[in-house]
Amino acid sequence: MTVRRMKTYAGGQGYVYQYYFVGKRALPGGKGGGGETEYIFDVTSDRKITFAVSIFLSEQALGRWSASHGRTLTEAEQYGAVKMRLFQAFDEIEDMRSEGRELRLDAATLEAVLKSLGID
């Protein structure tokens, strides 16, 4: 049995979210023709209903970042970017359960969240 570490984040919409990382999986042929990786989190804002939130990081976005920075992102840096995208959604989306179940991490957003983490 796997014990998951529940984490907490106070979102900008006034909700306090609890979440944990479930896992990730590679998906071939994502939007834009290239593959992508789906990162899955279980989330709750009321401790009663838990729902899955998927964040899709495309190979195209990773390729663009690598080309402009001269190196590839580590697994930890990719996870950090994904987690920042999750926090961004917690801050911006009022009803995560209805509107925030599938999130994308495109090239522009990837650049922005990595910059906020000091990754160059």
Contacts in CASP RR format, 6 or more apart in sequence:
PFRMAT RR
TARGET T0000
AUTHOR 0000-0000-0000
METHOD contacts of the structure
MODEL  1
MTVRRMKTYAGGQGYVYQYYFVGKRALPGGKGGGGETEYIFDVTSDRKIT
FAVSIFLSEQALGRWSASHGRTLTEAEQYGAVKMRLFQAFDEIEDMRSEG
RELRLDAATLEAVLKSLGID
4 20 0 8 1.000
4 21 0 8 1.000
4 22 0 8 1.000
4 42 0 8 1.000
5 20 0 8 1.000
6 18 0 8 1.000
6 19 0 8 1.000
6 20 0 8 1.000
7 18 0 8 1.000
7 19 0 8 1.000
7 20 0 8 1.000
8 16 0 8 1.000
8 17 0 8 1.000
8 18 0 8 1.000
9 16 0 8 1.000
9 17 0 8 1.000
9 19 0 8 1.000
9 87 0 8 1.000
9 90 0 8 1.000
10 16 0 8 1.000
10 17 0 8 1.000
11 17 0 8 1.000
11 87 0 8 1.000
11 90 0 8 1.000
11 91 0 8 1.000
12 90 0 8 1.000
12 91 0 8 1.000
12 92 0 8 1.000
13 90 0 8 1.000
13 91 0 8 1.000
13 92 0 8 1.000
13 93 0 8 1.000
13 94 0 8 1.000
15 45 0 8 1.000
15 90 0 8 1.000
15 96 0 8 1.000
16 45 0 8 1.000
17 43 0 8 1.000
17 44 0 8 1.000
17 45 0 8 1.000
17 90 0 8 1.000
17 96 0 8 1.000
18 43 0 8 1.000
18 44 0 8 1.000
18 45 0 8 1.000
18 47 0 8 1.000
19 41 0 8 1.000
19 42 0 8 1.000
19 43 0 8 1.000
19 44 0 8 1.000
19 53 0 8 1.000
19 86 0 8 1.000
20 41 0 8 1.000
20 42 0 8 1.000
21 39 0 8 1.000
21 40 0 8 1.000
21 41 0 8 1.000
22 40 0 8 1.000
22 41 0 8 1.000
22 42 0 8 1.000
22 52 0 8 1.000
23 39 0 8 1.000
23 40 0 8 1.000
24 37 0 8 1.000
24 38 0 8 1.000
24 39 0 8 1.000
24 40 0 8 1.000
25 37 0 8 1.000
25 38 0 8 1.000
25 40 0 8 1.000
26 35 0 8 1.000
26 36 0 8 1.000
26 37 0 8 1.000
26 38 0 8 1.000
27 35 0 8 1.000
27 36 0 8 1.000
27 37 0 8 1.000
27 38 0 8 1.000
27 56 0 8 1.000
28 34 0 8 1.000
28 35 0 8 1.000
29 35 0 8 1.000
29 36 0 8 1.000
30 36 0 8 1.000
30 56 0 8 1.000
30 58 0 8 1.000
31 56 0 8 1.000
31 58 0 8 1.000
31 104 0 8 1.000
32 58 0 8 1.000
32 60 0 8 1.000
33 60 0 8 1.000
34 58 0 8 1.000
34 59 0 8 1.000
34 60 0 8 1.000
35 58 0 8 1.000
35 59 0 8 1.000
35 60 0 8 1.000
36 56 0 8 1.000
36 57 0 8 1.000
36 58 0 8 1.000
36 59 0 8 1.000
37 56 0 8 1.000
37 57 0 8 1.000
37 59 0 8 1.000
37 78 0 8 1.000
38 54 0 8 1.000
38 55 0 8 1.000
38 56 0 8 1.000
39 54 0 8 1.000
39 55 0 8 1.000
39 56 0 8 1.000
39 57 0 8 1.000
39 79 0 8 1.000
39 82 0 8 1.000
40 52 0 8 1.000
40 53 0 8 1.000
40 54 0 8 1.000
41 52 0 8 1.000
41 53 0 8 1.000
41 54 0 8 1.000
41 55 0 8 1.000
41 86 0 8 1.000
42 50 0 8 1.000
42 51 0 8 1.000
42 52 0 8 1.000
42 53 0 8 1.000
43 50 0 8 1.000
43 51 0 8 1.000
43 52 0 8 1.000
43 53 0 8 1.000
43 96 0 8 1.000
44 50 0 8 1.000
44 51 0 8 1.000
45 96 0 8 1.000
45 97 0 8 1.000
49 97 0 8 1.000
51 96 0 8 1.000
51 97 0 8 1.000
51 101 0 8 1.000
52 101 0 8 1.000
53 86 0 8 1.000
53 89 0 8 1.000
53 96 0 8 1.000
53 100 0 8 1.000
53 101 0 8 1.000
53 102 0 8 1.000
53 103 0 8 1.000
54 101 0 8 1.000
54 102 0 8 1.000
54 103 0 8 1.000
55 82 0 8 1.000
55 85 0 8 1.000
55 86 0 8 1.000
55 103 0 8 1.000
55 104 0 8 1.000
55 105 0 8 1.000
56 102 0 8 1.000
56 103 0 8 1.000
56 104 0 8 1.000
56 105 0 8 1.000
57 78 0 8 1.000
57 81 0 8 1.000
57 82 0 8 1.000
57 105 0 8 1.000
57 110 0 8 1.000
58 104 0 8 1.000
58 105 0 8 1.000
58 106 0 8 1.000
60 107 0 8 1.000
61 105 0 8 1.000
61 106 0 8 1.000
61 107 0 8 1.000
61 109 0 8 1.000
61 110 0 8 1.000
62 72 0 8 1.000
62 73 0 8 1.000
62 78 0 8 1.000
62 110 0 8 1.000
64 107 0 8 1.000
64 110 0 8 1.000
65 73 0 8 1.000
65 107 0 8 1.000
65 110 0 8 1.000
65 111 0 8 1.000
65 114 0 8 1.000
66 72 0 8 1.000
66 73 0 8 1.000
68 111 0 8 1.000
69 120 0 8 1.000
73 81 0 8 1.000
73 114 0 8 1.000
73 119 0 8 1.000
77 114 0 8 1.000
77 117 0 8 1.000
77 119 0 8 1.000
80 113 0 8 1.000
80 117 0 8 1.000
81 105 0 8 1.000
81 110 0 8 1.000
81 113 0 8 1.000
81 114 0 8 1.000
81 117 0 8 1.000
81 119 0 8 1.000
82 105 0 8 1.000
84 113 0 8 1.000
84 116 0 8 1.000
84 117 0 8 1.000
85 103 0 8 1.000
85 105 0 8 1.000
85 109 0 8 1.000
85 113 0 8 1.000
86 103 0 8 1.000
88 109 0 8 1.000
88 113 0 8 1.000
89 96 0 8 1.000
89 100 0 8 1.000
89 103 0 8 1.000
90 96 0 8 1.000
93 99 0 8 1.000
93 100 0 8 1.000
105 113 0 8 1.000
114 120 0 8 1.000
END
